[in-house]
Amino acid sequence: MRPILLLLVCATFLFEGACGSKQSAQASSTAAAPKAVVVSTAPAVVRQVSARFEETGSFVADESSDIAPPVAGRVVATPVNVGDFVKQGQVICELDHRDAQLKLDQMRAQLDEATAGVRQAQSRIGLNGNRTFDASAVPEVAAAKASYESAQAQARLAAADAKRYENLVKTGDVSRSAFEKARTQQETADAQANAAKQQYEAALNAARQGYGVVESSQASLEGMRAQLAQAEKGVADTTIHAPFDGYVSARPVAAGEHVALTDKIATIVRVGTMKLQLQTPEQRSARASIGMTVVARVSAFPDRDFLGKVSAINPSVDPNSRAFILEARFNNPKAELRPGMFATARVLLPGTEDAVFVPRAAVIHDRTTDSNQVFVIEANVAHLRVVLTGETDGDSIRVLSGLTGKEAVATNHQSDLFDGAPVVVK
């Protein structure tokens, strides 16, 4: 009886073990099967849009000036700060001008002295005002000329008397001694006339030399005036002005510093108009032209389009990057665009092209890979697609690559999905 009871007990344990193993296997199989995710879907659609191509680039100021001092010196004042708007001609830095002012005062004194010297030299030769030089108008020359002319007259009169006495001697009307006396007077008068001529010529030469002194003094005076202008410029150069209207983007110096000619006082940028420089592949060079509309977006204004025009196309292609610079200008009256901002831009081309759009809710951003993704639903199975997105249009976003426009994409519960996940379309 005991052997039979033992056999019954063993059989019971074996049966329960087999049943338990079967139930455990069924439970494990049930746990391994993923649960279907209920999702909503929307179709990707193809629309006709204006032809375009997209590029990225950075904004630069319309004008940017690194201002260096025209003279070296110590900074005494910097009346502007970074971010200030300055007008053309506004003072942005002042240097110590005491040495320059002393030099200017010295040059002014020297100029006054040189001017007095010129006037004195002019008065010596009778050259006053703006009259042209006439040597005969010099008083000494005029006096010498009058003496010469008087001596000539006396010589002619003595010669006439000597001639008359010579004729009278021949007729016996006068004595020989009277004739000799007349001839002696003639020789004396001729000698006086020659002496007066030499004095007259000497006076002319002296006058001409005096005029040469005046010309030399005037040349020196002009040199003094040039040096005075240079000294005045030296004083003016100690005050540095803004070259145009703009914003101060840098001011690396402060009062008390000594600056050299190569140092930067400040940087001023003109941002009323901004330039966007786009790195464009060389294969697009034939499609780009001046005047095309450019639509740009920056991260500071993610939902706003800024409109500009292509203003310049660099004729050279970089041999390393195989790209050229396409430049567009944007009006920036409120200074919302700033130099250095990174932008994504669309260059609008003539004609239209097909574009794929999906709901914005269908696109998710994966921070790990820094990529945009969508889940395509096919036969109740989710398939992960990495896509490149473009511009938005209301609640839709353009997909530049990754979709053909014939797919259905999940619009919710993407966090519960994975590649190959079963879904139930609601």
Sequence and secondary structure as in RCSB ss.txt:
>XXXX:A:sequence
MRPILLLLVCATFLFEGACGSKQSAQASSTAAAPKAVVVSTAPAVVRQVSARFEETGSFVADESSDIAPPVAGRV
VATPVNVGDFVKQGQVICELDHRDAQLKLDQMRAQLDEATAGVRQAQSRIGLNGNRTFDASAVPEVAAAKASYES
AQAQARLAAADAKRYENLVKTGDVSRSAFEKARTQQETADAQANAAKQQYEAALNAARQGYGVVESSQASLEGMR
AQLAQAEKGVADTTIHAPFDGYVSARPVAAGEHVALTDKIATIVRVGTMKLQLQTPEQRSARASIGMTVVARVSA
FPDRDFLGKVSAINPSVDPNSRAFILEARFNNPKAELRPGMFATARVLLPGTEDAVFVPRAAVIHDRTTDSNQVF
VIEANVAHLRVVLTGETDGDSIRVLSGLTGKEAVATNHQSDLFDGAPVVVK
>XXXX:A:secstr
 HHHHHHHHHHHHHHHHHHHHHHHHHHHHHHHS   EEE EEE EEEEEEEEEEEEEEEEEEEEEEE  SS EEE
EE    TT EE TT EEEEE  HHHHHHHHHHHHHHHHHHHHHHHHHHHTT  TT    GGGSHHHHHHHHHHHH
HHHHHHHHHHHHHHHHHHHHHTSS HHHHHHHHHHHHHHHHHHHHHHHHHHHHHHHHHHHHHHHHHHHHHHHHHH
HHHHHHHHHHHTTEEE SSSEEEEE    TT EE TTS  EEEEEEEEEEEEEEEEGGGTTT  TT EEEEEETT
EEEEEEEEEEEEE S  BTTTTEEEEEEEEE TT  S TT EEEEEEEEEEEEEEEEEEGGG EEETTTTEEEEE
EEETTEEEEEEEEEEEEETTEEEEEES  S  EEE S GGG  TT BEEE 
